[in-house]
Amino acid sequence: MTFDRSGVDALMEITSRPELVFVRGQGSWLEDHNGKRYLDFVQGWAVNCLGHCPPEVVKAINDQAATLINPSPAFYNAPSMALAKRITGASCFDRVFFANSGAEANEGAIKLARKWGQLNRNGAFKIITFDHSFHGRTLATMSASGKPGWDKIFAPQVDGFPKADLNDIESVRALIDDQTVAVMLEPVQGEAGVIPATHEFMQALRALTTEHNMLLIVDEVQTGYGRTGKMFAYELSDIQPDIMTLGKGIGAGVPLAALCAREEVSVFVHGDQGGTYNGNPLMTAAGVAVFDALMAPGFLDAVNARAKQLSDGLNALSDKWGMQGERGDGLLRALMLGRDDGPAIVEAARDWEPQGLLLNAPRPNLLRFMPALNVTEQEITQMLAQLEEVVARVRS
Ligand SMILES: *Cc1c(COP(=O)(O)O)cnc(C)c1O
């Protein structure tokens, strides 16, 4: 296959992309239009939790596509109820609303918190979020996000998202007034460069929000579904949030997301929330297959074993090259490079011959690793060896 320029020119330009087209994928491997293979440690930004084209998800989609694609959200369908029961059974939440993207799930969480504030807190509507956080690309979720510059691009912002500092409970306390209804955070800030909220901070947030009759919302779009070695990252800090959003891994690559809430907080009335594709059986059938794969005995143990292997390997690389160590939870990790050559490493790794390596640098001074959760020991060994060669070349 040749690279099709006219096709490129027909797409709206929203980011810079390398001149290659991926044509197929299997597990941890992608193949481009020239037949070159790439070891993929980005996996669609932590989306493909079972790797590319996992057989159980392919089968679920095929079977469901031949059975029922979309009866409309005005009717019940079996896969959506089966998936909702699985998620509530595995978490502290009682109700699920399915969405099509992480941003849409977060938008729903914001609406739900505001509605709860109208009913229980005299119209309190402010939601404290955090500097450098990322919650999506709708107007409200961009306003909730703490990405530098995002307060200006599409001004005016949606009102009511004061920003605190992660892991600084006093900075949260200082922002609380009688209009504050909730605190929302990522248990591990992903786009910011894999910065975990500490156990103590999560516990202090839970205590503080309870004390002030406020809701605690966890955005687990990136951290949920086994990514941190637990099914949900909030479990790492032994707390129970009031609302959780899921995305990315929940569909293993198909557009599926979820807004989860405890019974007392599930206050939408008819007409408050909905959407044409929400909870459609094609996506939720894929979701059931994903959930069952993650819940299989030993799956999360393997994630934790691979996480340790990756962490040890990155630390060794860091020591050898005088870098600044690594951090993260489970298979969401970052290597601190100590200088701003992340983009150069990403590019050199991708262009490596004969096989490329796909990595991600959300900040110029670090690399983020988000392999498939079923990545093999051998694939991690191979990635570490190749990364070492790439670093050697870039830094020579
Ligand atoms: C990716 C991400 C989102 C946005 O999800 P989309 O599906 O891209 O809308 C929201 N929150 C977090 C923490 C994310 O990592």
The ligand as an SDF file (V2000), in Angstrom:
LIG
                    3D

 15 15  0  0  0  0  0  0  0  0999 V2000
   -8.2940    9.9770   28.1270 C   0  0  0  0  0  0  0  0  0  0  0  0
   -8.8470   10.5960   29.3520 C   0  0  0  0  0  0  0  0  0  0  0  0
  -10.0690   11.2930   29.3320 C   0  0  0  0  0  0  0  0  0  0  0  0
  -10.8270   11.5550   28.0580 C   0  0  0  0  0  0  0  0  0  0  0  0
  -11.3150   10.3810   27.4730 O   0  0  0  0  0  0  0  0  0  0  0  0
  -11.8230   10.4450   25.9500 P   0  0  0  0  0  0  0  0  0  0  0  0
  -12.3500    9.0740   25.7060 O   0  0  0  0  0  0  0  0  0  0  0  0
  -10.6240   10.7930   25.1220 O   0  0  0  0  0  0  0  0  0  0  0  0
  -12.8600   11.4910   25.8870 O   0  0  0  0  0  0  0  0  0  0  0  0
  -10.5630   11.7770   30.5240 C   0  0  0  0  0  0  0  0  0  0  0  0
   -9.9030   11.5930   31.6830 N   0  0  0  0  0  0  0  0  0  0  0  0
   -8.7390   10.9360   31.7460 C   0  0  0  0  0  0  0  0  0  0  0  0
   -8.0620   10.7520   33.0610 C   0  0  0  0  0  0  0  0  0  0  0  0
   -8.1460   10.4320   30.5780 C   0  0  0  0  0  0  0  0  0  0  0  0
   -6.9760    9.8040   30.6390 O   0  0  0  0  0  0  0  0  0  0  0  0
  1  2  1  0
  2  3  1  0
  2 14  2  0
  3  4  1  0
  3 10  2  0
  4  5  1  0
  5  6  1  0
  6  7  2  0
  6  8  1  0
  6  9  1  0
 10 11  1  0
 11 12  2  0
 12 13  1  0
 12 14  1  0
 14 15  1  0
M  END
$$$$
